[in-house]
């Protein structure tokens, strides 16, 4: 029996691969680096999550505005 991944999982794997390649090319390092202390990894993760929250709020506002325009 074939254990094929669904299209969503396949898409995410491809996106992770491309992002890793881009990051390595842009910064010259990858996540195997050992020059950062744990607190800096935490700060990087915190900043990335803050960006994600901003993107989600923008999407929410856009969807809400579009729904309001359809109602009125």
mmCIF file as Biopython writes it, N, C-alpha, C and O atoms, coordinates in Angstrom:
data_model
#
loop_
_atom_site.group_PDB
_atom_site.id
_atom_site.type_symbol
_atom_site.label_atom_id
_atom_site.label_alt_id
_atom_site.label_comp_id
_atom_site.label_asym_id
_atom_site.label_entity_id
_atom_site.label_seq_id
_atom_site.pdbx_PDB_ins_code
_atom_site.Cartn_x
_atom_site.Cartn_y
_atom_site.Cartn_z
_atom_site.occupancy
_atom_site.B_iso_or_equiv
_atom_site.auth_seq_id
_atom_site.auth_asym_id
_atom_site.pdbx_PDB_model_num
ATOM 1   N N  . UNK A ? 1  ? 0.846   -1.183 0.000  1.0 0.0 1  A 1 
ATOM 2   C CA . UNK A ? 1  ? 0.000   0.000  0.000  1.0 0.0 1  A 1 
ATOM 3   C C  . UNK A ? 1  ? 0.889   1.244  0.000  1.0 0.0 1  A 1 
ATOM 4   O O  . UNK A ? 1  ? 1.852   1.337  0.761  1.0 0.0 1  A 1 
ATOM 5   N N  . UNK A ? 2  ? 0.554   2.175  -0.850 1.0 0.0 2  A 1 
ATOM 6   C CA . UNK A ? 2  ? 1.310   3.419  -0.983 1.0 0.0 2  A 1 
ATOM 7   C C  . UNK A ? 2  ? 0.909   4.388  0.122  1.0 0.0 2  A 1 
ATOM 8   O O  . UNK A ? 2  ? -0.275  4.553  0.417  1.0 0.0 2  A 1 
ATOM 9   N N  . UNK A ? 3  ? 1.900   5.022  0.725  1.0 0.0 3  A 1 
ATOM 10  C CA . UNK A ? 3  ? 1.665   5.985  1.802  1.0 0.0 3  A 1 
ATOM 11  C C  . UNK A ? 3  ? 1.927   7.389  1.262  1.0 0.0 3  A 1 
ATOM 12  O O  . UNK A ? 3  ? 2.905   8.035  1.637  1.0 0.0 3  A 1 
ATOM 13  N N  . UNK A ? 4  ? 1.043   7.853  0.376  1.0 0.0 4  A 1 
ATOM 14  C CA . UNK A ? 4  ? 1.207   9.149  -0.270 1.0 0.0 4  A 1 
ATOM 15  C C  . UNK A ? 4  ? 0.708   10.277 0.631  1.0 0.0 4  A 1 
ATOM 16  O O  . UNK A ? 4  ? -0.343  10.173 1.263  1.0 0.0 4  A 1 
ATOM 17  N N  . UNK A ? 5  ? 1.480   11.346 0.673  1.0 0.0 5  A 1 
ATOM 18  C CA . UNK A ? 5  ? 1.078   12.524 1.449  1.0 0.0 5  A 1 
ATOM 19  C C  . UNK A ? 5  ? 0.022   13.304 0.691  1.0 0.0 5  A 1 
ATOM 20  O O  . UNK A ? 5  ? 0.010   13.323 -0.540 1.0 0.0 5  A 1 
ATOM 21  N N  . UNK A ? 6  ? -0.867  13.947 1.438  1.0 0.0 6  A 1 
ATOM 22  C CA . UNK A ? 6  ? -1.885  14.762 0.767  1.0 0.0 6  A 1 
ATOM 23  C C  . UNK A ? 6  ? -1.255  16.046 0.227  1.0 0.0 6  A 1 
ATOM 24  O O  . UNK A ? 6  ? -0.122  16.388 0.567  1.0 0.0 6  A 1 
ATOM 25  N N  . UNK A ? 7  ? -1.995  16.734 -0.604 1.0 0.0 7  A 1 
ATOM 26  C CA . UNK A ? 7  ? -1.464  17.909 -1.304 1.0 0.0 7  A 1 
ATOM 27  C C  . UNK A ? 7  ? -1.101  19.051 -0.357 1.0 0.0 7  A 1 
ATOM 28  O O  . UNK A ? 7  ? -0.170  19.810 -0.629 1.0 0.0 7  A 1 
ATOM 29  N N  . UNK A ? 8  ? -1.818  19.176 0.737  1.0 0.0 8  A 1 
ATOM 30  C CA . UNK A ? 8  ? -1.528  20.250 1.687  1.0 0.0 8  A 1 
ATOM 31  C C  . UNK A ? 8  ? -0.191  19.992 2.378  1.0 0.0 8  A 1 
ATOM 32  O O  . UNK A ? 8  ? 0.640   20.894 2.482  1.0 0.0 8  A 1 
ATOM 33  N N  . UNK A ? 9  ? 0.016   18.769 2.848  1.0 0.0 9  A 1 
ATOM 34  C CA . UNK A ? 9  ? 1.275   18.416 3.507  1.0 0.0 9  A 1 
ATOM 35  C C  . UNK A ? 9  ? 2.432   18.565 2.526  1.0 0.0 9  A 1 
ATOM 36  O O  . UNK A ? 9  ? 3.479   19.108 2.878  1.0 0.0 9  A 1 
ATOM 37  N N  . UNK A ? 10 ? 2.251   18.090 1.312  1.0 0.0 10 A 1 
ATOM 38  C CA . UNK A ? 10 ? 3.292   18.201 0.281  1.0 0.0 10 A 1 
ATOM 39  C C  . UNK A ? 10 ? 3.638   19.663 0.016  1.0 0.0 10 A 1 
ATOM 40  O O  . UNK A ? 10 ? 4.812   20.010 -0.110 1.0 0.0 10 A 1 
ATOM 41  N N  . UNK A ? 11 ? 2.638   20.506 -0.069 1.0 0.0 11 A 1 
ATOM 42  C CA . UNK A ? 11 ? 2.852   21.932 -0.302 1.0 0.0 11 A 1 
ATOM 43  C C  . UNK A ? 11 ? 3.651   22.562 0.833  1.0 0.0 11 A 1 
ATOM 44  O O  . UNK A ? 11 ? 4.570   23.343 0.586  1.0 0.0 11 A 1 
ATOM 45  N N  . UNK A ? 12 ? 3.312   22.230 2.062  1.0 0.0 12 A 1 
ATOM 46  C CA . UNK A ? 12 ? 4.014   22.800 3.214  1.0 0.0 12 A 1 
ATOM 47  C C  . UNK A ? 12 ? 5.466   22.335 3.240  1.0 0.0 12 A 1 
ATOM 48  O O  . UNK A ? 12 ? 6.361   23.133 3.517  1.0 0.0 12 A 1 
ATOM 49  N N  . UNK A ? 13 ? 5.712   21.068 2.958  1.0 0.0 13 A 1 
ATOM 50  C CA . UNK A ? 13 ? 7.084   20.555 2.914  1.0 0.0 13 A 1 
ATOM 51  C C  . UNK A ? 13 ? 7.895   21.299 1.863  1.0 0.0 13 A 1 
ATOM 52  O O  . UNK A ? 13 ? 9.041   21.674 2.110  1.0 0.0 13 A 1 
ATOM 53  N N  . UNK A ? 14 ? 7.306   21.513 0.698  1.0 0.0 14 A 1 
ATOM 54  C CA . UNK A ? 14 ? 7.998   22.260 -0.365 1.0 0.0 14 A 1 
ATOM 55  C C  . UNK A ? 14 ? 8.277   23.692 0.071  1.0 0.0 14 A 1 
ATOM 56  O O  . UNK A ? 14 ? 9.352   24.223 -0.206 1.0 0.0 14 A 1 
ATOM 57  N N  . UNK A ? 15 ? 7.325   24.321 0.747  1.0 0.0 15 A 1 
ATOM 58  C CA . UNK A ? 15 ? 7.520   25.691 1.212  1.0 0.0 15 A 1 
ATOM 59  C C  . UNK A ? 15 ? 8.624   25.775 2.270  1.0 0.0 15 A 1 
ATOM 60  O O  . UNK A ? 15 ? 9.432   26.703 2.254  1.0 0.0 15 A 1 
ATOM 61  N N  . UNK A ? 16 ? 8.654   24.805 3.187  1.0 0.0 16 A 1 
ATOM 62  C CA . UNK A ? 16 ? 9.722   24.766 4.188  1.0 0.0 16 A 1 
ATOM 63  C C  . UNK A ? 16 ? 11.081  24.606 3.522  1.0 0.0 16 A 1 
ATOM 64  O O  . UNK A ? 16 ? 12.050  25.262 3.906  1.0 0.0 16 A 1 
ATOM 65  N N  . UNK A ? 17 ? 11.148  23.736 2.528  1.0 0.0 17 A 1 
ATOM 66  C CA . UNK A ? 17 ? 12.410  23.498 1.825  1.0 0.0 17 A 1 
ATOM 67  C C  . UNK A ? 17 ? 12.885  24.767 1.132  1.0 0.0 17 A 1 
ATOM 68  O O  . UNK A ? 17 ? 14.056  25.131 1.241  1.0 0.0 17 A 1 
ATOM 69  N N  . UNK A ? 18 ? 11.994  25.438 0.427  1.0 0.0 18 A 1 
ATOM 70  C CA . UNK A ? 18 ? 12.357  26.680 -0.258 1.0 0.0 18 A 1 
ATOM 71  C C  . UNK A ? 18 ? 12.763  27.763 0.726  1.0 0.0 18 A 1 
ATOM 72  O O  . UNK A ? 18 ? 13.700  28.519 0.470  1.0 0.0 18 A 1 
ATOM 73  N N  . UNK A ? 19 ? 12.058  27.843 1.854  1.0 0.0 19 A 1 
ATOM 74  C CA . UNK A ? 19 ? 12.387  28.850 2.867  1.0 0.0 19 A 1 
ATOM 75  C C  . UNK A ? 19 ? 13.766  28.584 3.470  1.0 0.0 19 A 1 
ATOM 76  O O  . UNK A ? 19 ? 14.538  29.515 3.698  1.0 0.0 19 A 1 
ATOM 77  N N  . UNK A ? 20 ? 14.067  27.329 3.723  1.0 0.0 20 A 1 
ATOM 78  C CA . UNK A ? 20 ? 15.375  26.969 4.276  1.0 0.0 20 A 1 
ATOM 79  C C  . UNK A ? 20 ? 16.489  27.317 3.288  1.0 0.0 20 A 1 
ATOM 80  O O  . UNK A ? 20 ? 17.533  27.841 3.675  1.0 0.0 20 A 1 
ATOM 81  N N  . UNK A ? 21 ? 16.256  27.024 2.017  1.0 0.0 21 A 1 
ATOM 82  C CA . UNK A ? 21 ? 17.257  27.342 0.995  1.0 0.0 21 A 1 
ATOM 83  C C  . UNK A ? 21 ? 17.446  28.848 0.881  1.0 0.0 21 A 1 
ATOM 84  O O  . UNK A ? 21 ? 18.575  29.324 0.766  1.0 0.0 21 A 1 
ATOM 85  N N  . UNK A ? 22 ? 16.355  29.597 0.911  1.0 0.0 22 A 1 
ATOM 86  C CA . UNK A ? 22 ? 16.428  31.057 0.841  1.0 0.0 22 A 1 
ATOM 87  C C  . UNK A ? 22 ? 17.201  31.615 2.036  1.0 0.0 22 A 1 
ATOM 88  O O  . UNK A ? 22 ? 18.081  32.459 1.871  1.0 0.0 22 A 1 
ATOM 89  N N  . UNK A ? 23 ? 16.873  31.143 3.232  1.0 0.0 23 A 1 
ATOM 90  C CA . UNK A ? 23 ? 17.541  31.622 4.433  1.0 0.0 23 A 1 
ATOM 91  C C  . UNK A ? 23 ? 19.030  31.332 4.420  1.0 0.0 23 A 1 
ATOM 92  O O  . UNK A ? 23 ? 19.839  32.172 4.812  1.0 0.0 23 A 1 
ATOM 93  N N  . UNK A ? 24 ? 19.385  30.144 3.971  1.0 0.0 24 A 1 
ATOM 94  C CA . UNK A ? 24 ? 20.803  29.774 3.893  1.0 0.0 24 A 1 
ATOM 95  C C  . UNK A ? 24 ? 21.535  30.678 2.908  1.0 0.0 24 A 1 
ATOM 96  O O  . UNK A ? 24 ? 22.650  31.125 3.178  1.0 0.0 24 A 1 
ATOM 97  N N  . UNK A ? 25 ? 20.902  30.948 1.757  1.0 0.0 25 A 1 
ATOM 98  C CA . UNK A ? 25 ? 21.518  31.819 0.751  1.0 0.0 25 A 1 
ATOM 99  C C  . UNK A ? 25 ? 21.616  33.261 1.250  1.0 0.0 25 A 1 
ATOM 100 O O  . UNK A ? 25 ? 22.628  33.923 1.020  1.0 0.0 25 A 1 
ATOM 101 N N  . UNK A ? 26 ? 20.584  33.752 1.925  1.0 0.0 26 A 1 
ATOM 102 C CA . UNK A ? 26 ? 20.555  35.145 2.377  1.0 0.0 26 A 1 
ATOM 103 C C  . UNK A ? 26 ? 21.473  35.390 3.571  1.0 0.0 26 A 1 
ATOM 104 O O  . UNK A ? 26 ? 22.200  36.382 3.604  1.0 0.0 26 A 1 
ATOM 105 N N  . UNK A ? 27 ? 21.439  34.486 4.551  1.0 0.0 27 A 1 
ATOM 106 C CA . UNK A ? 27 ? 22.166  34.724 5.799  1.0 0.0 27 A 1 
ATOM 107 C C  . UNK A ? 27 ? 23.455  33.916 5.928  1.0 0.0 27 A 1 
ATOM 108 O O  . UNK A ? 27 ? 24.274  34.187 6.806  1.0 0.0 27 A 1 
ATOM 109 N N  . UNK A ? 28 ? 23.632  32.928 5.060  1.0 0.0 28 A 1 
ATOM 110 C CA . UNK A ? 28 ? 24.840  32.118 5.098  1.0 0.0 28 A 1 
ATOM 111 C C  . UNK A ? 28 ? 24.884  31.117 6.244  1.0 0.0 28 A 1 
ATOM 112 O O  . UNK A ? 28 ? 25.916  30.490 6.481  1.0 0.0 28 A 1 
ATOM 113 N N  . UNK A ? 29 ? 23.784  30.965 6.947  1.0 0.0 29 A 1 
ATOM 114 C CA . UNK A ? 29 ? 23.694  30.004 8.052  1.0 0.0 29 A 1 
ATOM 115 C C  . UNK A ? 29 ? 22.337  29.313 7.998  1.0 0.0 29 A 1 
ATOM 116 O O  . UNK A ? 29 ? 21.417  29.767 7.318  1.0 0.0 29 A 1 
ATOM 117 N N  . UNK A ? 30 ? 22.236  28.213 8.724  1.0 0.0 30 A 1 
ATOM 118 C CA . UNK A ? 30 ? 20.948  27.536 8.831  1.0 0.0 30 A 1 
ATOM 119 C C  . UNK A ? 30 ? 20.655  27.267 10.305 1.0 0.0 30 A 1 
ATOM 120 O O  . UNK A ? 30 ? 21.371  27.755 11.180 1.0 0.0 30 A 1 
ATOM 121 N N  . UNK A ? 31 ? 19.626  26.510 10.578 1.0 0.0 31 A 1 
ATOM 122 C CA . UNK A ? 31 ? 19.228  26.289 11.963 1.0 0.0 31 A 1 
ATOM 123 C C  . UNK A ? 31 ? 20.141  25.329 12.710 1.0 0.0 31 A 1 
ATOM 124 O O  . UNK A ? 31 ? 19.944  25.098 13.903 1.0 0.0 31 A 1 
ATOM 125 N N  . UNK A ? 32 ? 21.125  24.772 12.041 1.0 0.0 32 A 1 
ATOM 126 C CA . UNK A ? 32 ? 22.127  23.952 12.722 1.0 0.0 32 A 1 
ATOM 127 C C  . UNK A ? 32 ? 23.206  24.810 13.367 1.0 0.0 32 A 1 
ATOM 128 O O  . UNK A ? 32 ? 24.108  24.286 14.021 1.0 0.0 32 A 1 
ATOM 129 N N  . UNK A ? 33 ? 23.122  26.102 13.192 1.0 0.0 33 A 1 
ATOM 130 C CA . UNK A ? 33 ? 24.136  27.001 13.757 1.0 0.0 33 A 1 
ATOM 131 C C  . UNK A ? 33 ? 24.165  26.867 15.275 1.0 0.0 33 A 1 
ATOM 132 O O  . UNK A ? 33 ? 23.159  26.542 15.906 1.0 0.0 33 A 1 
ATOM 133 N N  . UNK A ? 34 ? 25.317  27.120 15.833 1.0 0.0 34 A 1 
ATOM 134 C CA . UNK A ? 34 ? 25.494  26.964 17.280 1.0 0.0 34 A 1 
ATOM 135 C C  . UNK A ? 34 ? 26.012  28.242 17.942 1.0 0.0 34 A 1 
ATOM 136 O O  . UNK A ? 34 ? 26.422  28.226 19.103 1.0 0.0 34 A 1 
ATOM 137 N N  . UNK A ? 35 ? 25.988  29.347 17.195 1.0 0.0 35 A 1 
ATOM 138 C CA . UNK A ? 35 ? 26.558  30.589 17.718 1.0 0.0 35 A 1 
ATOM 139 C C  . UNK A ? 35 ? 25.581  31.440 18.511 1.0 0.0 35 A 1 
ATOM 140 O O  . UNK A ? 35 ? 25.977  32.466 19.064 1.0 0.0 35 A 1 
ATOM 141 N N  . UNK A ? 36 ? 24.327  31.049 18.582 1.0 0.0 36 A 1 
ATOM 142 C CA . UNK A ? 36 ? 23.343  31.849 19.314 1.0 0.0 36 A 1 
ATOM 143 C C  . UNK A ? 36 ? 22.990  31.188 20.639 1.0 0.0 36 A 1 
ATOM 144 O O  . UNK A ? 36 ? 22.787  29.975 20.693 1.0 0.0 36 A 1 
ATOM 145 N N  . UNK A ? 37 ? 22.916  31.972 21.700 1.0 0.0 37 A 1 
ATOM 146 C CA . UNK A ? 37 ? 22.443  31.409 22.972 1.0 0.0 37 A 1 
ATOM 147 C C  . UNK A ? 37 ? 20.928  31.175 22.911 1.0 0.0 37 A 1 
ATOM 148 O O  . UNK A ? 37 ? 20.231  31.762 22.084 1.0 0.0 37 A 1 
ATOM 149 N N  . UNK A ? 38 ? 20.447  30.330 23.779 1.0 0.0 38 A 1 
ATOM 150 C CA . UNK A ? 38 ? 19.031  29.980 23.803 1.0 0.0 38 A 1 
ATOM 151 C C  . UNK A ? 38 ? 18.135  31.214 23.867 1.0 0.0 38 A 1 
ATOM 152 O O  . UNK A ? 38 ? 17.094  31.249 23.211 1.0 0.0 38 A 1 
ATOM 153 N N  . UNK A ? 39 ? 18.515  32.214 24.635 1.0 0.0 39 A 1 
ATOM 154 C CA . UNK A ? 39 ? 17.679  33.411 24.783 1.0 0.0 39 A 1 
ATOM 155 C C  . UNK A ? 39 ? 17.491  34.119 23.447 1.0 0.0 39 A 1 
ATOM 156 O O  . UNK A ? 39 ? 16.432  34.701 23.212 1.0 0.0 39 A 1 
ATOM 157 N N  . UNK A ? 40 ? 18.482  34.086 22.572 1.0 0.0 40 A 1 
ATOM 158 C CA . UNK A ? 40 ? 18.333  34.701 21.254 1.0 0.0 40 A 1 
ATOM 159 C C  . UNK A ? 40 ? 17.409  33.895 20.360 1.0 0.0 40 A 1 
ATOM 160 O O  . UNK A ? 40 ? 16.671  34.470 19.560 1.0 0.0 40 A 1 
ATOM 161 N N  . UNK A ? 41 ? 17.435  32.562 20.480 1.0 0.0 41 A 1 
ATOM 162 C CA . UNK A ? 41 ? 16.477  31.739 19.727 1.0 0.0 41 A 1 
ATOM 163 C C  . UNK A ? 41 ? 15.057  32.055 20.177 1.0 0.0 41 A 1 
ATOM 164 O O  . UNK A ? 41 ? 14.136  32.124 19.363 1.0 0.0 41 A 1 
ATOM 165 N N  . UNK A ? 42 ? 14.893  32.245 21.476 1.0 0.0 42 A 1 
ATOM 166 C CA . UNK A ? 42 ? 13.574  32.607 22.009 1.0 0.0 42 A 1 
ATOM 167 C C  . UNK A ? 42 ? 13.133  33.957 21.453 1.0 0.0 42 A 1 
ATOM 168 O O  . UNK A ? 42 ? 11.976  34.119 21.066 1.0 0.0 42 A 1 
ATOM 169 N N  . UNK A ? 43 ? 14.041  34.920 21.411 1.0 0.0 43 A 1 
ATOM 170 C CA . UNK A ? 43 ? 13.703  36.244 20.876 1.0 0.0 43 A 1 
ATOM 171 C C  . UNK A ? 43 ? 13.327  36.167 19.398 1.0 0.0 43 A 1 
ATOM 172 O O  . UNK A ? 43 ? 12.372  36.815 18.971 1.0 0.0 43 A 1 
ATOM 173 N N  . UNK A ? 44 ? 14.063  35.386 18.617 1.0 0.0 44 A 1 
ATOM 174 C CA . UNK A ? 44 ? 13.720  35.219 17.198 1.0 0.0 44 A 1 
ATOM 175 C C  . UNK A ? 44 ? 12.308  34.641 17.058 1.0 0.0 44 A 1 
ATOM 176 O O  . UNK A ? 44 ? 11.508  35.124 16.257 1.0 0.0 44 A 1 
ATOM 177 N N  . UNK A ? 45 ? 12.017  33.613 17.838 1.0 0.0 45 A 1 
ATOM 178 C CA . UNK A ? 45 ? 10.694  32.991 17.768 1.0 0.0 45 A 1 
ATOM 179 C C  . UNK A ? 45 ? 9.606   33.976 18.180 1.0 0.0 45 A 1 
ATOM 180 O O  . UNK A ? 45 ? 8.541   34.024 17.563 1.0 0.0 45 A 1 
ATOM 181 N N  . UNK A ? 46 ? 9.869   34.757 19.217 1.0 0.0 46 A 1 
ATOM 182 C CA . UNK A ? 46 ? 8.893   35.746 19.687 1.0 0.0 46 A 1 
ATOM 183 C C  . UNK A ? 46 ? 8.599   36.774 18.594 1.0 0.0 46 A 1 
ATOM 184 O O  . UNK A ? 46 ? 7.439   37.103 18.346 1.0 0.0 46 A 1 
ATOM 185 N N  . UNK A ? 47 ? 9.636   37.274 17.950 1.0 0.0 47 A 1 
ATOM 186 C CA . UNK A ? 47 ? 9.449   38.268 16.894 1.0 0.0 47 A 1 
ATOM 187 C C  . UNK A ? 47 ? 8.671   37.689 15.711 1.0 0.0 47 A 1 
ATOM 188 O O  . UNK A ? 47 ? 7.811   38.358 15.138 1.0 0.0 47 A 1 
ATOM 189 N N  . UNK A ? 48 ? 8.978   36.450 15.353 1.0 0.0 48 A 1 
ATOM 190 C CA . UNK A ? 48 ? 8.248   35.805 14.257 1.0 0.0 48 A 1 
ATOM 191 C C  . UNK A ? 48 ? 6.767   35.645 14.603 1.0 0.0 48 A 1 
ATOM 192 O O  . UNK A ? 48 ? 5.901   35.846 13.751 1.0 0.0 48 A 1 
ATOM 193 N N  . UNK A ? 49 ? 6.482   35.286 15.846 1.0 0.0 49 A 1 
ATOM 194 C CA . UNK A ? 49 ? 5.089   35.130 16.258 1.0 0.0 49 A 1 
ATOM 195 C C  . UNK A ? 49 ? 4.366   36.476 16.316 1.0 0.0 49 A 1 
ATOM 196 O O  . UNK A ? 49 ? 3.177   36.558 16.010 1.0 0.0 49 A 1 
ATOM 197 N N  . UNK A ? 50 ? 5.076   37.515 16.702 1.0 0.0 50 A 1 
ATOM 198 C CA . UNK A ? 50 ? 4.471   38.844 16.702 1.0 0.0 50 A 1 
ATOM 199 C C  . UNK A ? 50 ? 4.094   39.250 15.275 1.0 0.0 50 A 1 
ATOM 200 O O  . UNK A ? 50 ? 3.024   39.814 15.048 1.0 0.0 50 A 1 
ATOM 201 N N  . UNK A ? 51 ? 4.975   38.963 14.321 1.0 0.0 51 A 1 
ATOM 202 C CA . UNK A ? 51 ? 4.659   39.235 12.916 1.0 0.0 51 A 1 
ATOM 203 C C  . UNK A ? 51 ? 3.426   38.445 12.486 1.0 0.0 51 A 1 
ATOM 204 O O  . UNK A ? 51 ? 2.545   38.978 11.811 1.0 0.0 51 A 1 
ATOM 205 N N  . UNK A ? 52 ? 3.368   37.179 12.877 1.0 0.0 52 A 1 
ATOM 206 C CA . UNK A ? 52 ? 2.227   36.344 12.501 1.0 0.0 52 A 1 
ATOM 207 C C  . UNK A ? 52 ? 0.921   36.913 13.046 1.0 0.0 52 A 1 
ATOM 208 O O  . UNK A ? 52 ? -0.099  36.899 12.356 1.0 0.0 52 A 1 
ATOM 209 N N  . UNK A ? 53 ? 0.946   37.409 14.275 1.0 0.0 53 A 1 
ATOM 210 C CA . UNK A ? 53 ? -0.256  38.011 14.864 1.0 0.0 53 A 1 
ATOM 211 C C  . UNK A ? 53 ? -0.676  39.249 14.075 1.0 0.0 53 A 1 
ATOM 212 O O  . UNK A ? 53 ? -1.867  39.466 13.850 1.0 0.0 53 A 1 
ATOM 213 N N  . UNK A ? 54 ? 0.286   40.055 13.656 1.0 0.0 54 A 1 
ATOM 214 C CA . UNK A ? 54 ? -0.040  41.228 12.849 1.0 0.0 54 A 1 
ATOM 215 C C  . UNK A ? 54 ? -0.678  40.825 11.524 1.0 0.0 54 A 1 
ATOM 216 O O  . UNK A ? 54 ? -1.651  41.442 11.090 1.0 0.0 54 A 1 
ATOM 217 N N  . UNK A ? 55 ? -0.138  39.795 10.882 1.0 0.0 55 A 1 
ATOM 218 C CA . UNK A ? 55 ? -0.697  39.320 9.613  1.0 0.0 55 A 1 
ATOM 219 C C  . UNK A ? 55 ? -2.120  38.796 9.819  1.0 0.0 55 A 1 
ATOM 220 O O  . UNK A ? 55 ? -3.003  39.065 9.005  1.0 0.0 55 A 1 
ATOM 221 N N  . UNK A ? 56 ? -2.341  38.057 10.896 1.0 0.0 56 A 1 
ATOM 222 C CA . UNK A ? 56 ? -3.680  37.537 11.171 1.0 0.0 56 A 1 
ATOM 223 C C  . UNK A ? 56 ? -4.673  38.662 11.432 1.0 0.0 56 A 1 
ATOM 224 O O  . UNK A ? 56 ? -5.820  38.592 10.990 1.0 0.0 56 A 1 
ATOM 225 N N  . UNK A ? 57 ? -4.243  39.694 12.144 1.0 0.0 57 A 1 
ATOM 226 C CA . UNK A ? 57 ? -5.138  40.825 12.404 1.0 0.0 57 A 1 
ATOM 227 C C  . UNK A ? 57 ? -5.484  41.550 11.107 1.0 0.0 57 A 1 
ATOM 228 O O  . UNK A ? 57 ? -6.630  41.956 10.910 1.0 0.0 57 A 1 
ATOM 229 N N  . UNK A ? 58 ? -4.507  41.714 10.224 1.0 0.0 58 A 1 
ATOM 230 C CA . UNK A ? 58 ? -4.763  42.344 8.921  1.0 0.0 58 A 1 
ATOM 231 C C  . UNK A ? 58 ? -5.778  41.532 8.126  1.0 0.0 58 A 1 
ATOM 232 O O  . UNK A ? 58 ? -6.705  42.091 7.540  1.0 0.0 58 A 1 
ATOM 233 N N  . UNK A ? 59 ? -5.604  40.227 8.108  1.0 0.0 59 A 1 
ATOM 234 C CA . UNK A ? 59 ? -6.537  39.352 7.388  1.0 0.0 59 A 1 
ATOM 235 C C  . UNK A ? 59 ? -7.930  39.463 7.997  1.0 0.0 59 A 1 
ATOM 236 O O  . UNK A ? 59 ? -8.920  39.570 7.273  1.0 0.0 59 A 1 
ATOM 237 N N  . UNK A ? 60 ? -8.007  39.440 9.313  1.0 0.0 60 A 1 
ATOM 238 C CA . UNK A ? 60 ? -9.295  39.545 10.012 1.0 0.0 60 A 1 
ATOM 239 C C  . UNK A ? 60 ? -9.993  40.850 9.672  1.0 0.0 60 A 1 
ATOM 240 O O  . UNK A ? 60 ? -11.188 40.857 9.376  1.0 0.0 60 A 1 
ATOM 241 N N  . UNK A ? 61 ? -9.257  41.955 9.711  1.0 0.0 61 A 1 
ATOM 242 C CA . UNK A ? 61 ? -9.852  43.250 9.386  1.0 0.0 61 A 1 
ATOM 243 C C  . UNK A ? 61 ? -10.318 43.302 7.938  1.0 0.0 61 A 1 
ATOM 244 O O  . UNK A ? 61 ? -11.382 43.847 7.645  1.0 0.0 61 A 1 
ATOM 245 N N  . UNK A ? 62 ? -9.534  42.742 7.042  1.0 0.0 62 A 1 
ATOM 246 C CA . UNK A ? 62 ? -9.902  42.734 5.622  1.0 0.0 62 A 1 
ATOM 247 C C  . UNK A ? 62 ? -11.171 41.928 5.394  1.0 0.0 62 A 1 
ATOM 248 O O  . UNK A ? 62 ? -12.073 42.369 4.682  1.0 0.0 62 A 1 
ATOM 249 N N  . UNK A ? 63 ? -11.240 40.739 6.001  1.0 0.0 63 A 1 
ATOM 250 C CA . UNK A ? 63 ? -12.427 39.894 5.854  1.0 0.0 63 A 1 
ATOM 251 C C  . UNK A ? 63 ? -13.642 40.570 6.476  1.0 0.0 63 A 1 
ATOM 252 O O  . UNK A ? 63 ? -14.730 40.544 5.900  1.0 0.0 63 A 1 
ATOM 253 N N  . UNK A ? 64 ? -13.465 41.170 7.641  1.0 0.0 64 A 1 
ATOM 254 C CA . UNK A ? 64 ? -14.564 41.862 8.314  1.0 0.0 64 A 1 
ATOM 255 C C  . UNK A ? 64 ? -15.059 43.028 7.467  1.0 0.0 64 A 1 
ATOM 256 O O  . UNK A ? 64 ? -16.268 43.213 7.324  1.0 0.0 64 A 1 
ATOM 257 N N  . UNK A ? 65 ? -14.163 43.803 6.912  1.0 0.0 65 A 1 
ATOM 258 C CA . UNK A ? 65 ? -14.543 44.932 6.052  1.0 0.0 65 A 1 
ATOM 259 C C  . UNK A ? 65 ? -15.300 44.440 4.822  1.0 0.0 65 A 1 
ATOM 260 O O  . UNK A ? 65 ? -16.299 45.041 4.426  1.0 0.0 65 A 1 
ATOM 261 N N  . UNK A ? 66 ? -14.834 43.358 4.222  1.0 0.0 66 A 1 
ATOM 262 C CA . UNK A ? 66 ? -15.505 42.810 3.037  1.0 0.0 66 A 1 
ATOM 263 C C  . UNK A ? 66 ? -16.908 42.322 3.391  1.0 0.0 66 A 1 
ATOM 264 O O  . UNK A ? 66 ? -17.846 42.515 2.616  1.0 0.0 66 A 1 
ATOM 265 N N  . UNK A ? 67 ? -17.055 41.698 4.543  1.0 0.0 67 A 1 
ATOM 266 C CA . UNK A ? 67 ? -18.368 41.215 4.965  1.0 0.0 67 A 1 
ATOM 267 C C  . UNK A ? 67 ? -19.314 42.378 5.241  1.0 0.0 67 A 1 
ATOM 268 O O  . UNK A ? 67 ? -20.500 42.303 4.918  1.0 0.0 67 A 1 
ATOM 269 N N  . UNK A ? 68 ? -18.802 43.447 5.832  1.0 0.0 68 A 1 
ATOM 270 C CA . UNK A ? 68 ? -19.632 44.622 6.089  1.0 0.0 68 A 1 
ATOM 271 C C  . UNK A ? 68 ? -20.116 45.237 4.785  1.0 0.0 68 A 1 
ATOM 272 O O  . UNK A ? 68 ? -21.272 45.650 4.691  1.0 0.0 68 A 1 
ATOM 273 N N  . UNK A ? 69 ? -19.247 45.305 3.773  1.0 0.0 69 A 1 
ATOM 274 C CA . UNK A ? 69 ? -19.633 45.885 2.481  1.0 0.0 69 A 1 
ATOM 275 C C  . UNK A ? 69 ? -20.712 45.050 1.799  1.0 0.0 69 A 1 
ATOM 276 O O  . UNK A ? 69 ? -21.562 45.600 1.098  1.0 0.0 69 A 1 
ATOM 277 N N  . UNK A ? 70 ? -20.694 43.744 1.989  1.0 0.0 70 A 1 
ATOM 278 C CA . UNK A ? 70 ? -21.699 42.871 1.378  1.0 0.0 70 A 1 
ATOM 279 C C  . UNK A ? 70 ? -23.059 43.041 2.040  1.0 0.0 70 A 1 
ATOM 280 O O  . UNK A ? 70 ? -24.099 42.904 1.397  1.0 0.0 70 A 1 
ATOM 281 N N  . UNK A ? 71 ? -23.035 43.343 3.341  1.0 0.0 71 A 1 
ATOM 282 C CA . UNK A ? 71 ? -24.286 43.492 4.097  1.0 0.0 71 A 1 
ATOM 283 C C  . UNK A ? 71 ? -24.970 44.800 3.736  1.0 0.0 71 A 1 
ATOM 284 O O  . UNK A ? 71 ? -26.194 44.855 3.615  1.0 0.0 71 A 1 
ATOM 285 N N  . UNK A ? 72 ? -24.175 45.858 3.565  1.0 0.0 72 A 1 
ATOM 286 C CA . UNK A ? 72 ? -24.769 47.188 3.357  1.0 0.0 72 A 1 
ATOM 287 C C  . UNK A ? 72 ? -24.815 47.582 1.934  1.0 0.0 72 A 1 
ATOM 288 O O  . UNK A ? 72 ? -25.287 48.672 1.610  1.0 0.0 72 A 1 
#
